[in-house]
Amino acid sequence: MIGFSQIRSALSTKIETLSGMKLSRFPPDMIGRGPAPLSHLSYSIGFDTISGRGGRQIPSKSVELFSSIIVVFSYRLKPTSIYPSSYDLAMTQEQNMILKILESYSGIQSGMEIEFVSSRREIVESAEYSLHTLNFNITHSIKT
């Protein structure tokens, strides 16, 4: 049984094995919005929703959960080659992130499962960065 921060940390540890990736000091909802500055290959991880998996919940044993996780990262687009070369490189980075996050977590918690759900991307108004949002579902348990 592990806590939410340990799951976020485990995901972060995997992501940081990819060349150049660095954890942002801002939560996912602030990446690319407001005063949060963007930097190439910065990322943030957050829990979107957390729900029980049904059945009887006995906290003294464990609580089975289904969590929706979002991972947001930025990719700097070269002004002379935004499309297709920079865009293709950003998509390759997205692919690498998905595959890395889907690696095994058996050493963290037996029975913890993660599945890729979807991704979307947007180019910020200045066309300097693309923002990629990856969505995953995780089944796991917590114990008091």
C-alpha positions as CSV (number, residue, x, y, z in Angstrom):
1,M,0.0,0.0,0.0
2,I,1.4,3.3,-1.0
3,G,0.2,6.9,-0.8
4,F,-0.6,9.3,-3.6
5,S,2.7,11.2,-3.3
6,Q,4.6,8.0,-3.6
7,I,2.8,7.2,-6.9
8,R,3.5,10.6,-8.2
9,S,7.2,10.2,-7.2
10,A,7.4,6.8,-8.9
11,L,6.1,8.2,-12.1
12,S,8.5,11.2,-11.9
13,T,11.4,8.8,-11.3
14,K,10.6,7.0,-14.5
15,I,10.0,10.1,-16.6
16,E,13.4,11.6,-15.5
17,T,15.2,8.7,-17.0
18,L,14.3,10.2,-20.4
19,S,16.9,12.6,-21.6
20,G,16.4,16.2,-20.7
21,M,13.1,15.8,-18.8
22,K,12.8,17.9,-15.6
23,L,10.1,18.3,-13.0
24,S,8.3,21.7,-13.1
25,R,7.7,23.6,-9.9
26,F,4.1,24.2,-11.0
27,P,1.1,21.8,-10.9
28,P,-0.3,20.4,-14.1
29,D,-3.2,22.9,-14.2
30,M,-0.7,25.9,-14.3
31,I,1.6,24.6,-17.0
32,G,1.3,27.0,-19.9
33,R,-1.2,29.2,-18.1
34,G,-0.8,32.4,-16.2
35,P,2.5,33.3,-14.7
36,A,4.0,29.8,-14.9
37,P,7.0,30.1,-17.2
38,L,7.5,27.3,-19.8
39,S,10.8,25.5,-20.3
40,H,11.7,22.8,-22.7
41,L,10.9,19.3,-21.5
42,S,9.5,20.4,-18.2
43,Y,6.7,18.2,-16.9
44,S,4.2,18.0,-14.0
45,I,2.1,15.1,-12.7
46,G,-1.3,15.3,-10.9
47,F,-4.2,13.3,-9.8
48,D,-7.3,14.3,-11.8
49,T,-9.9,12.1,-10.0
50,I,-9.7,9.3,-7.4
51,S,-12.6,6.9,-6.8
52,G,-13.2,3.7,-5.0
53,R,-13.3,0.5,-7.0
54,G,-16.5,-0.7,-5.4
55,G,-17.2,-3.4,-2.9
56,R,-16.7,-3.1,0.8
57,Q,-14.0,-0.7,1.9
58,I,-12.1,-1.8,5.1
59,P,-9.5,0.9,5.9
60,S,-7.7,-1.4,8.4
61,K,-6.9,-3.8,5.5
62,S,-6.8,-1.5,2.4
63,V,-8.9,0.7,0.2
64,E,-8.9,-0.3,-3.4
65,L,-8.8,2.8,-5.7
66,F,-9.1,3.8,-9.3
67,S,-7.1,7.0,-10.0
68,S,-7.0,9.2,-13.1
69,I,-3.5,10.7,-13.5
70,I,-2.5,13.6,-15.8
71,V,1.0,14.3,-17.0
72,V,1.6,17.6,-18.8
73,F,4.9,18.4,-20.5
74,S,6.1,21.2,-22.7
75,Y,8.2,21.0,-25.8
76,R,10.0,23.9,-27.4
77,L,9.2,24.4,-31.1
78,K,12.0,25.8,-33.3
79,P,10.6,28.9,-35.0
80,T,12.1,28.0,-38.4
81,S,10.7,24.5,-38.4
82,I,7.6,24.3,-36.3
83,Y,5.9,22.0,-38.7
84,P,6.6,19.2,-39.5
85,S,10.1,18.7,-38.0
86,S,9.6,20.2,-34.5
87,Y,6.1,18.8,-34.3
88,D,7.3,15.3,-35.2
89,L,10.1,15.6,-32.5
90,A,7.5,16.6,-29.9
91,M,5.3,13.6,-30.9
92,T,8.3,11.3,-30.6
93,Q,8.8,12.7,-27.1
94,E,5.2,12.1,-26.3
95,Q,5.5,8.5,-27.5
96,N,8.6,7.9,-25.3
97,M,6.8,9.3,-22.3
98,I,3.8,7.0,-22.8
99,L,6.0,3.9,-23.1
100,K,8.2,4.9,-20.1
101,I,5.2,5.5,-17.8
102,L,3.7,2.2,-18.8
103,E,6.7,0.2,-17.6
104,S,6.3,-2.1,-14.6
105,Y,5.6,-0.8,-11.1
106,S,5.7,-4.2,-9.4
107,G,8.6,-3.1,-7.1
108,I,6.4,-0.3,-5.8
109,Q,3.2,-2.1,-5.2
110,S,2.1,-5.6,-6.1
111,G,-1.1,-5.4,-8.2
112,M,-0.6,-1.7,-9.1
113,E,-1.7,-1.4,-12.8
114,I,-1.4,1.6,-15.1
115,E,-3.1,2.1,-18.4
116,F,-2.8,4.8,-21.0
117,V,-6.2,6.5,-21.8
118,S,-5.6,9.4,-24.1
119,S,-3.4,12.4,-25.0
120,R,-4.0,15.8,-26.5
121,R,-1.7,18.6,-27.4
122,E,-2.0,22.3,-28.0
123,I,0.4,24.9,-29.3
124,V,0.6,28.0,-27.1
125,E,-0.4,31.3,-28.6
126,S,3.2,32.4,-29.3
127,A,3.8,29.2,-31.2
128,E,7.0,28.7,-29.1
129,Y,5.9,25.6,-27.2
130,S,3.6,22.7,-27.6
131,L,1.9,21.4,-24.5
132,H,1.1,17.7,-24.2
133,T,-1.4,16.3,-21.8
134,L,-1.3,12.5,-21.2
135,N,-4.0,10.7,-19.3
136,F,-3.6,7.4,-17.5
137,N,-5.7,5.3,-15.1
138,I,-4.1,3.6,-12.2
139,T,-5.6,0.9,-10.0
140,H,-3.9,0.7,-6.6
141,S,-4.6,0.5,-2.9
142,I,-4.0,2.6,0.2
143,K,-3.9,1.6,3.8
144,T,-4.2,3.8,6.9
